[in-house]
Structures are given as C-alpha cells and as structure tokens.
C-alpha cells in the first residue's frame, strides 16, 4: 500500500505563488512552485 500523505497535505496547505517540497521516505523529494 502506497499512501501519499505528504502530497495530500501539501496540496491542501499551499496557495498560489507558494513554493512546496514533498519528501517521500526512500523515494527522494519533489519540489516546485504553484503559479
């Protein structure tokens, strides 16, 4: 089972123009900016 809690939390917490970084244990991280 693969649960992306980090991605869900980030998607809810961010606003336009915010930077975000999502880290997954053992999978590295994903970062970017909402525009």
VOLOGU-472126 format. One line per field, with one value per residue: residue number from 1; chain; x, y, z of N, C-alpha, C, O in turn. Coordinates in steps of 0.2 Angstrom, whole numbers. Layout:
num <- (NUM/...)
cadena <- (A/...)
nc1 <- (X/...)
nc2 <- (Y/...)
nc3 <- (Z/...)
cac1 <- (X/...)
cac2 <- (Y/...)
cac3 <- (Z/...)
cc1 <- (X/...)
cc2 <- (Y/...)
cc3 <- (Z/...)
oc1 <- (X/...)
oc2 <- (Y/...)
oc3 <- (Z/...)
This chain:
num <- (1/2/3/4/5/6/7/8/9/10/11/12/13/14/15/16/17/18/19/20/21/22/23/24/25/26/27/28/29/30/31/32/33/34/35)
cadena <- (A/A/A/A/A/A/A/A/A/A/A/A/A/A/A/A/A/A/A/A/A/A/A/A/A/A/A/A/A/A/A/A/A/A/A)
nc1 <- (4/3/4/1/3/10/9/-5/-6/2/-5/-16/-12/-5/-4/-7/8/16/30/34/39/39/43/47/49/63/61/66/63/50/49/43/34/19/9)
nc2 <- (-6/11/26/43/54/65/72/75/83/94/99/103/113/123/139/150/154/150/141/123/108/91/77/60/45/36/38/50/68/79/95/112/126/134/142)
nc3 <- (0/-4/2/-1/9/11/-1/-1/10/6/-5/0/9/2/-7/-21/-29/-19/-13/-13/-5/-6/3/1/10/7/-7/-11/-15/-20/-28/-31/-38/-36/-47)
cac1 <- (0/7/-1/5/0/14/6/-11/-6/5/-10/-21/-9/-2/-8/-4/14/20/35/32/43/36/48/45/54/66/60/68/58/48/48/41/31/12/9)
cac2 <- (0/17/32/49/59/72/76/77/89/100/101/107/119/129/144/152/158/146/135/117/102/85/72/53/41/31/40/57/73/83/102/116/132/135/149)
cac3 <- (0/-5/4/-2/14/10/-7/0/14/3/-10/4/13/-2/-10/-27/-28/-14/-15/-10/-6/-3/3/2/13/2/-14/-13/-14/-26/-26/-36/-36/-38/-51)
cc1 <- (4/2/3/2/4/11/-1/-11/-3/-1/-15/-18/-6/-7/-4/3/19/25/33/38/40/42/45/50/57/65/62/63/56/47/46/38/24/12/1)
cc2 <- (6/23/38/55/65/76/79/83/95/103/105/113/124/133/146/156/155/141/129/112/96/79/65/49/36/33/47/62/76/90/106/122/132/142/150)
cc3 <- (0/-4/3/2/13/5/-5/5/11/-2/-6/7/9/-5/-16/-25/-22/-17/-11/-11/-3/-3/5/5/8/-5/-16/-12/-21/-24/-32/-34/-39/-41/-52)
oc1 <- (9/-2/9/-1/0/10/-2/-14/-6/-1/-18/-22/-6/-13/2/3/25/23/30/41/38/45/40/56/53/67/61/58/59/43/47/38/23/14/0)
oc2 <- (7/24/39/60/71/82/84/88/100/109/110/118/130/132/144/160/156/138/130/111/97/78/64/49/32/29/49/61/75/92/104/124/131/146/156)
oc3 <- (4/-8/6/0/13/5/-7/4/12/-2/-9/8/11/-5/-17/-21/-22/-22/-5/-16/3/-8/9/2/6/-10/-21/-8/-26/-19/-38/-28/-45/-38/-55)
